[in-house]
Amino acid sequence: MTAHAKSQIGATLAEIDERIGRTAYGRLTLDPRRTIANRLDRLVVDLTDAGERPHLGAAAVAVAEAQLRSFPENLFWDFDFFLASIHRNALGAPDYADRLREVTRVTVGLMNLYGQQSVIRFRYVHDFMYGFDWARWVRRDPESRRGVEPFGMEFLEQSESRGRDILKLIDEDDAVYPNLEAGVSRNPFPFARDPEDELPLYRLLAERGEVPVEAWWLDARPDSSRDFDALREDAAALLGLSR
């Protein structure tokens, strides 16, 4: 990668950070200690050496861009553990850059598959980035899935397969996953998820330690041992958000 390309990635990271900051609610974090998520450009610098930096930077650019495009109403923007996780796994691969490219390709595909440009049309990427989808899947078969990481290839590929299954359900106008009217976001959960509901709900979960992947930590310890769906429903009921 040329010096010009490396410089361009740094500039693009900074530009995407600014775009996130200009979203309706800004660059929010779920970290109970602060309000603003760490910048992508700072995270990439903190995690990598000079040789690795442009590759992780390119991954951060692609995934953040996909989130902005597919989930324009997303509220929380913690990339810390995601970047730390894919960086660590790539370091253990035969080719660091190739592994990051593959993980990035699949992750961007998931954003496209589940977001507003798809008929699935979820409003937020929170359930993926904060591990609710992962923890639910692991709990269904904890013996065989205990070692699967939230952003490892096995779970990413499973999420891709699940997305294709949801597309089939929508095509059949399933009771849980029906066809939607234009401009309507999908919410199969038993609680409200408009922004004014999602903000206090997720902040309460973070304060209680009821988020399976505390993605605002570089060294987060993902937890699939509890029923986080039930904990979230309890918190929603407490806030009067149950439907």
HULIN-V457524 format. One record per backbone hydrogen bond with DSSP energy under -1.0 kcal/mol. NH is the residue of the N-H (numbers start at 1). CO is the residue of the C=O. E is the energy in kcal/mol with one decimal. If there is no record, write none. Layout:
NH;CO;E / NH;CO;E
This chain:
6;2;-2.3 / 7;3;-2.3 / 8;4;-2.3 / 9;5;-2.1 / 10;6;-1.8 / 11;7;-2.1 / 12;8;-2.5 / 13;9;-2.6 / 14;10;-2.0 / 15;11;-2.1 / 16;12;-2.5 / 17;13;-2.5 / 18;14;-1.8 / 19;15;-2.0 / 20;16;-2.7 / 21;17;-2.1 / 22;18;-1.0 / 23;20;-1.6 / 28;26;-1.8 / 29;35;-1.2 / 34;31;-1.6 / 37;27;-2.9 / 43;39;-2.1 / 44;40;-2.5 / 45;41;-1.7 / 46;42;-2.4 / 47;43;-1.9 / 48;44;-1.5 / 53;49;-2.2 / 56;52;-2.1 / 57;53;-2.8 / 58;54;-2.0 / 59;55;-1.8 / 60;56;-2.6 / 61;57;-2.5 / 62;58;-2.3 / 63;59;-2.4 / 64;60;-2.5 / 65;61;-2.5 / 66;62;-2.0 / 67;63;-2.2 / 68;64;-2.5 / 69;65;-2.2 / 70;66;-2.8 / 71;67;-2.6 / 74;71;-2.2 / 77;28;-3.0 / 81;215;-2.2 / 83;79;-2.6 / 84;80;-2.3 / 85;81;-2.9 / 86;82;-2.5 / 87;83;-2.1 / 88;84;-2.3 / 89;85;-2.4 / 90;86;-1.9 / 91;87;-2.0 / 92;88;-1.0 / 93;90;-1.4 / 99;95;-2.3 / 100;96;-2.1 / 101;97;-2.3 / 102;98;-2.1 / 103;99;-2.5 / 104;100;-2.6 / 105;101;-2.4 / 106;102;-2.2 / 107;103;-2.5 / 108;104;-2.9 / 109;105;-1.8 / 110;106;-1.9 / 111;107;-1.9 / 112;108;-2.2 / 113;109;-2.3 / 114;110;-2.4 / 115;111;-1.7 / 116;70;-3.3 / 118;115;-1.7 / 121;115;-1.3 / 122;114;-2.7 / 129;125;-2.4 / 130;126;-2.7 / 131;128;-1.1 / 133;127;-2.2 / 135;131;-2.9 / 136;132;-1.9 / 137;133;-1.9 / 138;134;-2.6 / 139;135;-2.2 / 141;138;-1.4 / 145;141;-1.8 / 146;142;-1.0 / 148;145;-1.9 / 152;149;-1.2 / 156;152;-2.2 / 157;153;-2.7 / 158;154;-1.8 / 159;155;-2.5 / 160;156;-1.7 / 161;157;-2.0 / 162;158;-2.7 / 163;159;-2.2 / 164;160;-1.7 / 165;161;-1.8 / 166;162;-2.3 / 167;163;-2.1 / 168;164;-1.6 / 169;165;-2.0 / 170;166;-2.6 / 171;167;-2.2 / 172;168;-1.3 / 173;170;-1.7 / 174;169;-2.3 / 184;181;-1.7 / 186;121;-2.8 / 192;241;-2.7 / 197;194;-2.2 / 198;194;-2.9 / 199;195;-2.2 / 201;197;-1.7 / 202;198;-2.5 / 203;199;-1.8 / 204;200;-2.1 / 205;201;-2.2 / 206;202;-2.3 / 207;203;-2.3 / 208;204;-1.9 / 210;205;-3.1 / 213;130;-2.1 / 215;213;-2.2 / 217;214;-2.0 / 220;217;-1.1 / 223;212;-2.3 / 228;226;-1.6 / 231;227;-2.0 / 232;228;-2.2 / 233;229;-2.3 / 234;230;-2.4 / 235;231;-2.2 / 236;232;-2.5 / 237;233;-2.3 / 238;234;-2.2 / 239;235;-1.6 / 240;237;-1.4 / 241;236;-3.2 / 243;190;-2.2
